[in-house]
Amino acid sequence: MLDAFTKVVSQADARGEMLSTAQIDALSQMVAESNKRLDSVNRI
């Protein structure tokens, strides 16, 4: 997960831009999906 965050931030930094709303939303969605997977593992 850290790699995905690092990639998005470093690409934006290389372009001299801030993260877009779409990029932040995509990263937030990835975190939400990760939490669902952790909940599933804990139930097992």
ABEGO torsion letter per residue (X at the ends): XAAAAAAAAAAAAAAGBBBBAAAAAAAAAAAAAAAAAAAAAAAX
